[in-house]
Amino acid sequence: PQSFEYSTLGGWIATRSGGHYASLYMHIDDFVESLRVVTPAGVLETRRLPGSGAGPSPDRLFIGSEGILGVITEAWMRVQDRPRFRAGGAVRFPDFLAAARAVRAIAQAGLHPSNCRILDPEEAYNTGAGDGLVAILVLGFESADHLLDAWIARGRECCADHGGVPEDDGSSDAHREGAAGLWRHAFIRMPYARERMVPRGIISCTFETAITWDRFEAFHATVKRATEDAIRAATGRPGQVTCRFTHVYPDGPAPYFTFHALGQRGVLLEQWRAIKTAASEALIAAGGTITHHHAVGRDHRPWYDRQRPALFADALRAAKRTLDPEGILNPGVLIDS
């Protein structure tokens, strides 16, 4: 994940983290073989297996539990050989929705790129990968076993069908050059940008979600408009709302939004909260998830309460009472103790 400098394996598992090269292997769920968890009621270890059909998975009870059931102290993980072959680069599109249609074709073609990220024109400009007029698709393939010429060629055919124009030859080094290389460096740099913006009175925040392909275009327009309106209402001036795809599935994308607004010193937190609340309301009202890979925590808790089924919440509380009868683990997260 983008937080790799400061995060831990146990934290990735507890928050169902998603990696940034994650179109083939999406979430940490895909890698867990077994867990050792320390709970207030005792220690449990799950059986190490490549797979099992024996009832509900005990591993998945703790994956995404955000520390409310126990502390994950050990894990057996499924790993892959380090890639030896790479192919990739950037493709330019006349607009964001054309790029989205190309990505849908790639996702449904079974190509499984390691990286398949769209940046809308504004996002591409902010990262230095574009001129603000075109959308950019960063497309990459990796393998430890075989050359990838056929994969990148078919991916580019899908792009061409929707107006995409490659900016490079798709070679093994192309992902480090041009727009793809600029995005790569910005990915490492951007988490620190907010620390420079806030002292200057700039409100900057991200939120991410997921939605099925058939609802995406209307969903994107609704969420972006609601966030723009909230910025004007909170600050009295327009701001910027951008969108990119961080992960894609055959049945839908994971849109990732960023907003920037010029706030007022002394009330920045209140202005941020008003914008964040409006964006979260729009996500849930339009049928998306409150989070795709950032987890729930405390910021997203009010909307998670509305997203999850009521009976599931009852079952989770029962598990909490069994494993943490005194309610000492991360109180207030996911459920009330």
HELIX and SHEET records of a PDB file:
HELIX    1   1 LEU A    9  ALA A   14  1                                   6    
HELIX    2   2 ILE A   28  PHE A   31  5                                   4    
HELIX    3   3 PRO A   58  PHE A   62  1                                   5    
HELIX    4   4 PHE A   96  GLN A  108  1                                  13    
HELIX    5   5 PRO A  121  ASN A  126  1                                   6    
HELIX    6   6 ASP A  149  ALA A  160  1                                  12    
HELIX    7   7 ALA A  174  ARG A  176  5                                   3    
HELIX    8   8 GLY A  178  ARG A  189  1                                  12    
HELIX    9   9 MET A  190  TYR A  192  5                                   3    
HELIX   10  10 ALA A  193  MET A  197  1                                   5    
HELIX   11  11 VAL A  198  ARG A  200  5                                   3    
HELIX   12  12 TRP A  213  THR A  235  1                                  23    
HELIX   13  13 LEU A  268  ALA A  285  1                                  18    
HELIX   14  14 ARG A  301  GLN A  307  1                                   7    
HELIX   15  15 ALA A  310  LEU A  323  1                                  14    
SHEET    1   A 3 GLY A  42  GLU A  45  0                                        
SHEET    2   A 3 VAL A  32  THR A  39 -1                                        
SHEET    3   A 3 VAL A  71  MET A  77 -1                                        
SHEET    1   B 4 ASN A 115  LEU A 119  0                                        
SHEET    2   B 4 ALA A 135  SER A 143 -1                                        
SHEET    3   B 4 PHE A  85  PHE A  93 -1                                        
SHEET    4   B 4 VAL A 165  PRO A 166 -1                                        
SHEET    1   C 3 ILE A 202  GLU A 208  0                                        
SHEET    2   C 3 GLY A 252  LEU A 262 -1                                        
SHEET    3   C 3 GLN A 240  TYR A 249 -1                                        
END                                                                             
